[in-house]
Amino acid sequence: MAQIGTFTRAEDGSYTGAIKTLSLNIKARFRPTELSENEKAPNLRIMAGNVEIGVAWQRTSKDNTVYHSVKLDDPSFPAPIYANLVTVEDGYALVWSR
């Protein structure tokens, strides 16, 4: 697993930071979605400027650690990117997984 982003959390529940890979170098913001009765609805929408590039769902690991399962996608991407937004010592890390 490789870290592809660093983020900080704001009081409103949003996360701001940057995503960097060999083909991406963007500032991004994870912003909370409106509440939905659909249990499969995402908890966060991921924005690069005014463009939505992904969504995230809150999950809980087997050891009760809360994280977000992330799917980044855009017509300019060759394929979707799947990652997890996890807590680290100095904020939050976006960790890529295949």
Backbone bond lengths (Angstrom), bond angles and torsions (degrees), N, CA, C in turn:
res aa  C-N    CA-C-N  psi(-1)  N-CA   C-N-CA  omega(-1)  CA-C   N-CA-C  phi
1 M - - - 1.454 - - 1.525 108.62 -
2 A 1.309 115.60 139.96 1.454 121.72 -178.32 1.523 109.95 -123.92
3 Q 1.318 115.12 139.35 1.460 119.50 176.77 1.518 108.42 -78.76
4 I 1.351 116.15 123.71 1.463 120.45 -179.52 1.525 112.23 -116.30
5 G 1.339 117.17 3.36 1.456 118.71 179.52 1.509 112.18 -162.27
6 T 1.334 115.18 155.35 1.462 122.35 174.76 1.521 107.80 -129.81
7 F 1.342 114.93 138.89 1.455 120.34 -174.95 1.517 111.30 -141.78
8 T 1.330 115.03 157.03 1.459 122.26 170.53 1.516 107.44 -121.85
9 R 1.319 115.93 152.16 1.465 121.02 -177.68 1.520 109.75 -103.22
10 A 1.326 116.18 134.67 1.461 122.30 177.24 1.525 109.41 -96.29
11 E 1.315 116.24 166.15 1.471 121.30 -179.05 1.520 113.10 -63.00
12 D 1.330 117.39 -25.19 1.472 120.08 -179.83 1.524 113.00 -81.19
13 G 1.352 117.85 2.85 1.458 121.59 178.99 1.514 114.26 90.23
14 S 1.327 117.31 2.79 1.463 120.33 177.83 1.529 109.81 -89.42
15 Y 1.312 115.70 161.55 1.460 122.69 178.34 1.519 107.31 -125.80
16 T 1.325 118.08 133.55 1.460 121.40 177.76 1.514 109.31 -124.48
17 G 1.325 115.18 145.05 1.456 119.65 179.67 1.506 111.30 173.32
18 A 1.333 115.02 -149.95 1.460 120.95 -176.43 1.518 110.23 -136.15
19 I 1.340 114.00 148.81 1.457 122.23 174.31 1.527 106.48 -116.29
20 K 1.343 115.92 126.22 1.469 120.44 -178.80 1.525 109.67 -132.98
21 T 1.332 114.93 123.05 1.461 122.83 172.38 1.524 106.78 -134.43
22 L 1.330 117.11 -173.15 1.461 118.94 176.69 1.527 112.04 -62.83
23 S 1.344 117.21 -29.03 1.467 119.65 -178.23 1.530 114.19 -111.65
24 L 1.332 118.38 -9.77 1.464 122.04 -179.79 1.522 110.99 -119.51
25 N 1.300 116.18 142.70 1.459 122.94 170.76 1.523 105.64 -153.07
26 I 1.349 115.53 82.23 1.455 120.19 -172.23 1.522 111.50 -130.22
27 K 1.326 115.28 152.48 1.448 121.44 168.93 1.521 106.50 -86.08
28 A 1.321 116.44 137.97 1.456 119.92 -176.65 1.517 110.18 -138.16
29 R 1.326 114.34 156.75 1.464 121.27 176.73 1.522 108.90 -134.92
30 F 1.315 115.85 127.14 1.460 121.93 173.22 1.522 105.28 -94.03
31 R 1.323 117.31 117.92 1.461 118.74 -179.02 1.524 109.97 -118.65
32 P 1.335 116.58 142.44 1.468 120.23 -179.50 1.525 111.64 -60.82
33 T 1.317 115.86 144.57 1.456 121.63 175.74 1.522 108.82 -89.77
34 E 1.322 114.94 168.13 1.462 119.17 173.93 1.521 108.19 -73.25
35 L 1.315 116.56 149.09 1.462 120.89 -179.40 1.519 110.15 -59.39
36 S 1.333 115.62 142.65 1.450 121.42 -179.53 1.518 109.05 -134.55
37 E 1.314 115.81 147.77 1.455 120.11 175.63 1.526 111.22 -79.48
38 N 1.323 117.23 -13.63 1.459 122.31 177.97 1.522 108.83 -78.08
39 E 1.313 117.72 115.10 1.465 121.45 -176.82 1.526 112.84 -67.75
40 K 1.329 117.43 -15.12 1.461 120.85 178.79 1.525 112.40 -92.66
41 A 1.322 118.18 -1.97 1.462 121.99 -179.62 1.532 109.78 -67.85
42 P 1.331 117.55 144.30 1.468 119.78 178.61 1.528 111.43 -68.85
43 N 1.325 114.83 156.26 1.464 121.56 177.56 1.526 112.17 -92.48
44 L 1.340 115.96 -24.52 1.460 121.23 -178.02 1.517 110.39 -135.31
45 R 1.326 116.46 145.56 1.464 122.79 171.39 1.526 105.84 -109.99
46 I 1.314 116.31 139.26 1.460 121.03 -175.85 1.522 108.50 -107.05
47 M 1.319 114.90 123.23 1.453 121.38 -174.33 1.535 110.69 -117.50
48 A 1.322 115.82 140.83 1.462 123.45 168.72 1.524 104.11 -118.62
49 G 1.311 115.96 99.83 1.461 119.82 -171.03 1.516 108.28 68.31
50 N 1.340 117.12 -124.96 1.461 121.87 178.18 1.521 112.93 -98.08
51 V 1.331 117.38 7.03 1.456 122.19 -175.67 1.523 110.02 -104.09
52 E 1.337 116.19 127.92 1.464 120.20 176.02 1.519 108.39 -79.81
53 I 1.330 116.01 124.61 1.463 120.10 -179.12 1.525 112.29 -116.85
54 G 1.326 117.74 4.46 1.453 118.38 178.53 1.504 113.35 172.84
55 V 1.327 113.82 -178.58 1.457 122.41 179.25 1.522 108.88 -142.11
56 A 1.338 115.20 164.21 1.463 120.18 179.26 1.524 109.77 -143.63
57 W 1.326 114.89 145.93 1.455 122.36 178.98 1.521 109.19 -118.74
58 Q 1.319 116.64 133.95 1.463 120.22 177.41 1.520 109.25 -73.28
59 R 1.322 115.78 134.34 1.452 122.99 179.65 1.523 108.85 -133.28
60 T 1.321 115.72 163.98 1.458 122.25 174.51 1.520 107.98 -126.18
61 S 1.320 116.06 128.04 1.465 120.43 -178.64 1.525 110.64 -75.63
62 K 1.323 116.12 173.51 1.463 121.79 179.62 1.530 112.10 -60.37
63 D 1.339 116.62 -28.45 1.470 120.00 178.63 1.530 112.25 -97.30
64 N 1.347 116.21 23.79 1.475 124.22 175.70 1.524 114.90 64.64
65 T 1.317 117.29 28.47 1.455 121.70 174.78 1.526 108.30 -92.55
66 V 1.335 116.72 127.82 1.464 121.16 179.19 1.530 109.00 -85.08
67 Y 1.329 116.32 134.59 1.456 123.18 176.62 1.522 108.11 -147.15
68 H 1.324 117.44 175.86 1.469 121.41 176.18 1.529 109.45 -119.22
69 S 1.312 116.07 129.91 1.457 123.37 173.82 1.526 107.06 -86.33
70 V 1.326 116.89 122.37 1.464 122.46 -169.31 1.529 111.33 -114.75
71 K 1.330 115.31 138.78 1.464 121.48 170.93 1.519 107.50 -126.10
72 L 1.334 116.31 115.93 1.457 122.41 175.82 1.524 107.80 -102.05
73 D 1.327 116.81 133.82 1.452 119.66 178.21 1.522 109.33 -154.84
74 D 1.298 115.40 146.76 1.453 122.70 -179.51 1.526 107.07 -162.51
75 P 1.335 118.93 150.02 1.468 119.21 178.67 1.527 113.77 -56.58
76 S 1.331 117.76 -23.93 1.466 119.99 179.82 1.533 112.75 -80.78
77 F 1.329 118.54 -10.65 1.470 121.85 179.07 1.528 109.44 -84.74
78 P 1.325 118.10 140.75 1.465 119.28 175.84 1.536 112.25 -67.20
79 A 1.333 116.64 -28.34 1.470 122.55 179.05 1.522 107.65 -159.50
80 P 1.346 117.46 159.93 1.470 119.43 176.78 1.531 111.04 -60.61
81 I 1.316 115.44 152.54 1.467 122.12 175.46 1.522 107.24 -110.60
82 Y 1.323 116.39 126.88 1.462 121.59 177.83 1.524 108.21 -107.85
83 A 1.330 115.80 135.25 1.460 120.45 -177.37 1.523 108.80 -153.61
84 N 1.321 115.93 175.53 1.459 122.07 175.25 1.520 108.70 -127.53
85 L 1.320 116.06 136.48 1.456 122.05 173.96 1.520 106.23 -95.98
86 V 1.346 115.78 113.28 1.460 121.43 -173.45 1.523 110.79 -124.46
87 T 1.324 114.82 156.60 1.458 121.17 177.01 1.523 109.60 -76.97
88 V 1.336 116.51 134.35 1.463 123.15 172.80 1.521 107.64 -128.37
89 E 1.317 117.13 174.36 1.470 121.44 -175.26 1.517 114.04 -51.77
90 D 1.323 117.35 -44.80 1.467 120.40 -173.24 1.526 113.52 -108.16
91 G 1.329 118.21 23.72 1.459 120.84 178.29 1.507 111.49 146.79
92 Y 1.342 115.32 -126.28 1.462 121.87 -177.39 1.529 108.65 -136.34
93 A 1.327 115.71 142.82 1.450 121.15 179.43 1.519 109.28 -119.72
94 L 1.316 115.68 140.11 1.452 121.30 172.03 1.514 106.16 -96.02
95 V 1.333 116.11 114.65 1.458 121.91 -173.99 1.522 108.75 -110.92
96 W 1.324 115.35 121.76 1.461 121.91 -178.68 1.516 110.60 -76.90
97 S 1.320 115.03 141.90 1.469 119.56 175.60 1.515 108.65 -139.35
98 R 1.316 116.23 153.21 1.462 120.13 -179.42 1.502 108.20 -118.87
